[in-house]
Amino acid sequence: MLLPAIKKNKFPMNKKGISIVIGYVLLIAVSIVMSILVYQWLKTYVPSETLECPEGTSVFIKETNYDCINKILTIKLQNNGKFSLAGYFIHVSTSPDTESLATINIFSKITEGGTPHGNSIVYDLSINSLTPDSPNNVQTSSFDVLGYDTLTEVEIIPTRFQQEDNKNRYLSCSNEKVRETLKC
């Protein structure tokens, strides 16, 4: 018995449709690979862990003197922690509400006891700084708060320089902030 001959290409294939599908598959694969590469590259720009002040960094408001008539605020700070401090952020509140946040930054109103730097006060480290090894070292700063309503509260956030990756970083010790109620 003879088998009938099978004709090749009885149903012609549309090769144009297959090439379009292959093109889309390649386009999707290339875009996925590109997105993975871009993600890995951008991930290197995000810091892996935040820099924080070491535990034991602390500042103490030894005395506040608020002259509400002449609008002068004088603050005496003492380091009662284990590490030296470079300066501080200072914010005040004019709201009589005890739950209010101290949001008014008065760093630029300093008249003595530090130098404005960015949004903070930095000490002249060659002359005087708040070091833990000298407990009698008290840093006194005065602020001319003329133009503000009666101040009700002051908030101090200490700052320090810390060596990280062979670079001297300026850190805010926001976990160590102190608040003091002001009385006229």
N, C-alpha and C positions, 0 to 999 in steps of 0.2 A: 504494500500500500504506500502510495506516495503522498507525502504531506504537501498541502498546497504551500507555495512559497509565501512567506510573510513579507509584506511590503514594508519597507522601512519608510519612516516619515509619513505614515498614513494620515496622522493628524499633525499638521505643521504647527510647531510651537512658536508663540509670539515672544521672541527673544527681547523685544523692546520692553515689555512689561517686567521681565526679570531684571533687566539692567536698571530700571527705575527703583525697584524694591531694594536692590543692592546699594544703590546710591543713598537711599534714605537710611538704611542700616548703617552705612559708613558715616553718614552725617551725624546720626545720633551717637555712635560710638566715639567719634572725634570730639563732640561737644561734652560728653561725659568725662573723657580723659582730660580735656582742657579745664573743666570745672574742678576736677580733683587737683590738678596742678596749681590752679589759682588759689584754691582753698589752702593747700599746704604752704604756699608762698605767703599768703596773708596771715596765716597763723603764726609765722615767725615775728610779726610786728606787734603782736599782743603780748604784754608781759605775762609770764606764767604765774607769778605770785606777786602780790602787792608788797611794797616796802612798808614796814611798820616800825615804830619806835620800839626799842627793846623794853621788856617788862622791867619795871623799876624806875622808869622815867616819870618824874613828878615835879610839880611846882606848887608852892604854897603862897597864897596871898596873905602876907604878914600884916599889912595895914592898907586901908583905903581912906582917903580924905577927899570928900567932894564938897567944894565950896560952890553952892548953887547960885550965889549972888554974883561972884566974879567969874563963874563958869570955868573953874579949874578943877581937874581931876588928877589926884596924885595917888600912885599905886606903888607899894613896896612889895617886891616879889623875892622869895627865897626858894632855892632849889633844895627840896627834901628827898630827892631821889638818888639813884646810883650813878647817873650819867650827866655829863655837862650839857647845858642848854645853850642854844645860839640866839634865841629870841622868842617871840611869841606873836600870836594873832590876838587882837583885842577887838571885842564887839560890845556894844552897850544897847540897852533897851530904854525906851522912854514911856513904855506902857505900864500903868500901875498894876496890870494883871500879872499875878505871880507865875502863871502858866505860859506867859509870852516868851518868845525866843529873842535873844539878843542878836539883832541883825544889822545894826548900824556899825560899820567899820570906821573907827576913828584913828587908824594908824597914821594918817597924814596930819593929824592935829597935834602930834608930839612936839613938845617944846624943849624937853631935856630927858636924857637917860636912854638914848638909842637913836637909831637911824632908820627912817622908812625904807623898806626894800620890798618891792612887789606889793603885796597886800599885808605885810607883816612888819614888825619891828625887829631889827637885828642889832645886837650889841657890837661894839668895837671889841673884837675878841683879843686884840693885842693889849688892851687896857683893862677891860673888866668883862667878865662873863659869869654866868651862874654855874659855878662848878660845885660838885658835891663834896669835894675835899676841903672846902672852906665854908663851914656852916654859918659863919658870921657875914658872909658875902651876901649883901642884900642889894638888889638892883632897884633903884627908885626912878620912876618915869612920871613925867607930868604932861598933861594934855590940856590944851585950850579948847573947850567944848562950847564956845560961844556960837550961838545959832541953833543949838539944840534945845528942845524942851527939857524939863527936869528929868535927869537920868534916874532910873530906878534900879538898874542891875548892870553889872559888868561881867563879861565872860572872857577868860584867858585860856588860850590853847597854846601850850609850849611847842617850840620847834627846836630841831637840832640838826647838826651835820652828822652824817653817818657814811662810813666807807663801805661801798658796795661795788664789786667788780672793778676795783682800782679807780673808782670815781667817788668824789665827795658829793653826796646827795643831800639836799635840803629837805627834811621830812617834817610833816605836821603830825604832832602826837595828839590826834583828836580824841583818843580814848582817855586821855589824861586831863581833859579840860576841867577848869574850876570856875565856879560862879560865886559872886558876892553881891548881896543886896546893898544898894547905896542909900544913905540917909543924908538929907540936906542939913 
